[in-house]
Amino acid sequence: MYRYIVSAVCGFLISIGSFAQNIGMEDILKEISQNNRQLKAYQSFIAGKNLGNKTENNLQDPQVSAFYLPFGEHQTDDYYEYQISQRFEFPTVYSSRSKRIHKQKELLEMEYKMMRQEVLLKAKKQLLELQNLQKRKELEEKRVQQAEEVYNQIQRLFNAEQIGILELNKAKLAWLQDQFEEDQIEIRIKNTLMDIQKLNGGNPIQTDQFQFFEDSAVAEMQTLWDEKLSAGTELQMLNARESLAEQQVKLEKNKILPDLTIGYNYQGVNSSNYSGFLGGLSIPLWNNNNKVKAAKFNLEYTLANTAAETAELYTMFQENYRQYQLLRSKYEEYQETFKNLNSEELLFKAYKLEELSFLDYYREVEFYRQGYNKMLEMQKELFQLKAELLKHQL
């Protein structure tokens, strides 16, 4: 039995390239990325945040002033004065702030991409978990069927008074245990489907042809790290923060320049009037004090933090990659060992031919079952770890 199962697994491993790309993992992950409520909410947050950032570069509101002075002792007509003025920052400030707003937009986009990759990585791990459980369910169904056959055979032997009640009870207990294991797996499948559905915005996932086996190989460590440096959202976000901090320094330097005021003034008294333009500028003595220094210190912190976080990410990447290599090596050893084995089927035949007692059969078959279950669990962990290493491709 194991020989056929492992052969089927190998077939899936070879054919994953075309299968997964057509109707497999990518299609479901694309659907989740479109329906996930957390991602939709963050898109709305980004839209509002970008609009809020743009308002920082708006001109100040124009000022309109009017003076009417009828009181006091005077021989002439009442005094009138009207004034309209517009104050604005030095033109280079708006250009510099516009660039900073663009950097803020890029940073928000990076944050969204990182959130999206986290959601899709979680979904992919859940899908791999579901795949493992479905394979386990198929195996448990066969095991329950075998346990039932063994129990029925022992029941007949017990009825013929060839064995005692003790062996009958053990056979029934083994059957019940296999049934319980099958029921537990069925519950885990339902729970996993609920988790995937929640990630898909509450929409159900079609799992009629649910197969996602893939090649366990990945690129060499340095090649994969170079790929992460150029495409990984965590590292891109660190670079975006650096760029934003640099632009903030440039903006604060430009804000040292004086603000400008232009306007129109009208004065009228004693049937005479005067009108003309006004202009002025502010003297930047107090308002921008130490702001450039603060921006520079923030830039220094951002640069140092980027170096520290990059080193931390590289350390975690190396640990995951080494664990992946170890797990892949052990998985391939298990796979090769089970490749030519048909131990459970042979043991069942030996038992039916009465070459083994029930206790010997159960002890031996349980050993091989545990080994095969371990291989399936190892396969799931291997593919999940590969998904972690290739998160930047999601």
JOJO-V347309 format. One record per pair of residues at least 12 apart in sequence whose C-alpha atoms are under 8 Angstrom apart, sorted by sequence separation. I is the first residue (numbers start at 1). J is the second residue. D is the distance in Angstrom with one decimal. If there is no record, write none. Layout:
BEGIN
I;J;D
I;J;D
END
This chain:
BEGIN
67;79;7.6
68;80;4.8
193;205;7.7
264;276;5.8
265;277;6.0
67;80;5.5
68;81;6.7
154;167;7.6
155;168;6.4
264;277;4.5
265;278;6.7
348;361;7.4
66;80;7.6
67;81;4.8
154;168;6.0
263;277;5.6
264;278;5.8
347;361;6.4
66;81;5.6
67;82;6.3
262;277;7.3
263;278;5.0
66;82;4.4
262;278;5.6
263;279;6.5
65;82;5.7
66;83;6.3
151;168;7.1
154;171;7.3
261;278;7.8
262;279;4.4
347;364;7.7
64;82;7.6
65;83;5.0
261;279;5.3
262;280;6.6
347;365;6.8
64;83;5.7
65;84;6.4
260;279;7.5
261;280;4.9
64;84;4.5
151;171;5.3
260;280;5.8
261;281;5.9
63;84;5.7
64;85;6.5
150;171;7.0
151;172;5.9
260;281;4.4
344;365;5.7
62;84;7.2
63;85;5.2
259;281;5.4
260;282;6.6
343;365;7.7
62;85;5.8
63;86;6.3
258;281;6.0
259;282;5.2
62;86;4.6
147;171;7.5
151;175;7.1
258;282;5.1
259;283;7.9
344;368;6.9
61;86;7.2
62;87;7.0
258;283;5.9
343;368;7.2
344;369;7.8
60;86;7.4
61;87;7.9
258;284;5.8
60;87;6.4
147;174;6.8
148;175;6.0
257;284;6.9
59;87;7.9
60;88;6.4
147;175;4.9
256;284;6.2
59;88;6.2
144;175;6.4
147;178;7.4
256;288;6.3
255;288;7.2
144;178;5.4
338;372;7.8
143;178;6.8
144;179;6.0
252;288;7.8
57;94;6.2
140;178;6.8
144;182;7.9
140;179;7.9
252;291;6.4
253;292;6.1
57;97;6.6
252;292;5.3
335;375;7.3
57;98;6.9
140;181;7.3
141;182;6.9
334;375;6.2
140;182;5.6
249;292;6.1
252;295;7.3
54;98;7.8
331;375;6.4
137;182;6.2
249;295;5.1
54;101;6.6
248;295;6.4
249;296;6.0
331;378;6.2
53;101;6.1
137;185;6.3
331;379;6.6
136;185;7.4
137;186;7.2
245;295;7.2
249;299;7.7
50;101;7.9
53;104;8.0
327;378;7.2
133;185;6.4
245;298;6.8
246;299;6.2
50;104;7.9
245;299;5.1
328;382;6.4
50;105;6.3
133;188;7.5
134;189;7.3
327;382;6.2
133;189;6.3
242;299;6.9
245;302;7.2
324;382;6.5
130;189;6.1
242;302;5.9
241;302;7.0
242;303;6.3
324;385;6.3
46;108;6.5
130;192;6.4
324;386;7.1
46;109;7.9
129;192;7.6
130;193;7.5
242;306;7.8
320;385;7.2
126;192;6.5
239;306;7.5
238;306;5.7
321;389;7.2
43;112;7.5
126;195;7.6
127;196;7.5
320;389;7.3
42;112;7.1
126;196;6.7
317;389;7.3
39;112;7.5
123;196;6.3
235;310;6.9
39;115;7.4
123;199;6.9
39;116;6.6
131;210;7.2
119;199;7.5
131;211;6.7
131;212;7.1
33;116;6.9
128;212;7.4
33;119;7.9
33;120;7.0
32;120;7.4
225;314;7.8
29;120;6.2
32;123;8.0
225;317;7.9
29;123;7.2
29;124;7.3
221;318;7.7
25;124;7.5
221;321;7.0
216;328;7.4
114;233;5.5
113;233;6.6
114;234;6.7
111;233;7.9
110;233;6.2
110;236;7.0
111;237;6.9
110;237;5.5
107;237;6.3
110;240;7.9
107;240;5.5
106;240;6.9
107;241;6.8
103;240;7.0
103;243;6.9
104;244;6.6
103;244;5.4
100;244;6.3
103;247;7.9
100;247;5.6
99;247;7.2
100;248;6.5
96;247;7.4
100;251;7.7
96;250;6.9
97;251;6.0
96;251;5.3
93;251;6.4
96;254;7.4
232;391;7.9
233;392;6.7
232;392;4.8
93;254;5.4
231;392;6.3
36;198;7.9
37;199;7.6
92;254;6.5
93;255;6.0
231;393;7.9
36;199;5.5
37;200;7.7
35;199;7.9
36;200;5.0
37;201;5.3
90;254;7.8
228;392;6.5
35;200;5.2
36;201;4.6
90;255;7.5
35;201;5.0
89;255;7.7
216;382;7.3
32;199;6.4
33;200;7.6
90;257;6.3
216;383;6.5
32;200;4.5
35;203;7.8
90;258;6.3
218;386;7.5
31;200;7.1
32;201;7.4
89;258;7.0
90;259;5.5
214;383;8.0
89;259;4.3
90;260;6.5
216;386;7.2
88;259;5.8
89;260;6.0
87;259;7.1
88;260;5.4
87;260;5.7
88;261;6.4
87;261;4.2
86;261;5.6
87;262;6.6
85;261;6.8
86;262;5.5
28;205;7.6
85;262;5.6
86;263;6.0
85;263;3.9
84;263;5.3
85;264;6.4
83;263;7.2
84;264;5.2
83;264;5.7
84;265;6.6
83;265;4.4
82;265;5.8
83;266;6.3
81;265;7.4
82;266;5.1
81;266;5.5
82;267;6.5
24;210;7.3
81;267;4.3
24;211;6.8
25;212;6.3
80;267;5.7
81;268;6.3
171;358;7.6
24;212;6.1
79;267;7.7
80;268;5.0
79;268;6.1
80;269;6.4
79;269;4.9
78;269;6.2
79;270;7.9
167;358;7.3
20;212;6.2
77;269;5.9
78;270;7.4
20;213;7.9
76;269;7.2
77;270;4.8
85;278;7.9
20;214;7.8
76;270;5.3
77;271;7.5
16;212;7.1
16;213;5.9
17;214;7.2
16;214;4.9
15;214;7.8
16;215;7.0
13;213;5.6
14;214;7.5
12;213;5.7
13;214;5.1
14;215;7.1
12;214;7.1
13;215;5.4
146;348;8.0
9;213;7.8
136;373;7.7
136;376;8.0
132;376;6.8
132;377;7.3
132;380;6.3
129;380;6.6
128;380;6.3
128;383;7.4
128;384;7.0
125;384;5.6
124;384;7.8
125;387;7.5
124;387;7.4
121;387;6.9
121;388;7.1
121;391;6.5
118;391;8.0
121;394;7.5
117;391;6.5
120;394;6.9
117;392;7.2
117;394;5.8
6;335;7.4
6;338;7.1
7;339;7.3
6;339;5.9
3;338;6.9
2;338;6.7
3;339;5.5
2;339;7.3
3;340;5.7
2;340;8.0
3;341;5.8
2;341;6.2
3;342;5.6
2;342;5.2
1;342;5.4
2;343;7.4
1;343;7.8
2;344;7.5
1;344;6.9
2;345;8.0
1;345;5.7
END
